[in-house]
Amino acid sequence: MSKVIDLRSDTVTKPTQQMRQVMAAAEVGDDVYGEDPSVNRLEALAAEMLGKEASIFVPTGTQSNLLALLSHCERGDEYIVGQQGHTYKYEGGGAAVLGSIQPQPLDYEADGTLDLARVEAAIKPNDPHFARTRLLCLENTQAGKVLPLDYLKQARAFCDRTGLALHLDGARLFNAAVALEVPVSDISDQFDTVSVCLSKGLGAPVGSVLCGPQELIDKARRWRKVLGGGMRQAGVLAAAGIYALQNHVARLKEDHEKARLLAEGLTEVPQLNVVGAAACTNMVFVEVDPDRSAQMKAYLAKRDMLVGNAATMRLVTHLDVDPEDIERFVGEVNEFFERAA
């Protein structure tokens, strides 16, 4: 059986052998009591790297973002977010379902930003007819696109002026920092709270961290327990997160290069349209004839290559995909269209 090439997401990464060894040797304790030394080390490391007072380790990015929303907002409050933002569209509506927090979605601009003039127009008046607008949520990367540093500084100044808090869904924050060639704190400094996923490009099997002010993280810790996210001997998982932060950040550049190679290869396939002039960090978006999309997916699956089924297909590179895999994948895509001709 040939190697499976899975381009559906960077969430499919498996822990490396070195990471597994670190996990097996992890010191553990009861994290709900604050006694797991590995969890405590991970939280301290993440807070230090992002320049925040504190952080909290949680099982998922969905829970990390939800903790931020619940900690910033009260019942009847509102947050402004992108129409395609994960906290709004892809996380089960948790803020509304569990926090009675109203989302106000706005369309993203082509570069993944939210137009701050439109954000300001969406802020509700101080009037009992309206929900109270409390929070602005941005996403970085957004569909693989890196938000410009100048824009983030403008967003910070905007929130200071309007009295909004500013949260970042930074699931792939380190991809953005590597692409910009800046310390991750240059990005995180602009935000009150930041959620970072450890189990995407960083390659840990489980977990995210929410970083921010101590008082807000204390509030998030209570909400984590309410949501069932209090873990016991979680150091086995935290050890993987520590290893990822210490060893897998710089290598994200390799994933970006593999995405560039993938985009270049697929650009040569006349039946496809690679969206955008260049690959965005570790993602490539390809427009496929809707009548061919499912057929191509099935064809590739028979050859141990996994992709999503959509007219605009998202292909994601990660540490388990090699340059040789990219070459093989492009070759099979070409072969599919030649057979279908």
Buried (B, 14 or more C-beta within 10 A) or exposed (E): EEEEBBBBBBBBBEBBEEBBEBBEEBBBBBBBEEBBBBBBBBBEBBBEBBBBEBBBBBBBBBBBBBBBBBBBBEEEBBBBBBEBBBBBBEBEEBBEEBBBBBBBBBEBBEEBBBEBEEBBEBBBEEEEEEBBBBBBBBBBBBBBBBBBBEBBEBBBEBBEEEEBBBBBBBBBBBBBBBBBEEEBBBBBBBBBBBBBBBBBBBBBBBBBBBBBBEEBBEBBBEBBEEBEBBBEBBBBBBBBBBBBBEBBBEEBBBBBBBBBBBBBBBBEBEBBBBBBEEBBBBBBBBBBBEEBBEBBBEBBEEBBBBBBEBEEBBBBBBBBBBEEBBEBBBEBBBEBBEEEE
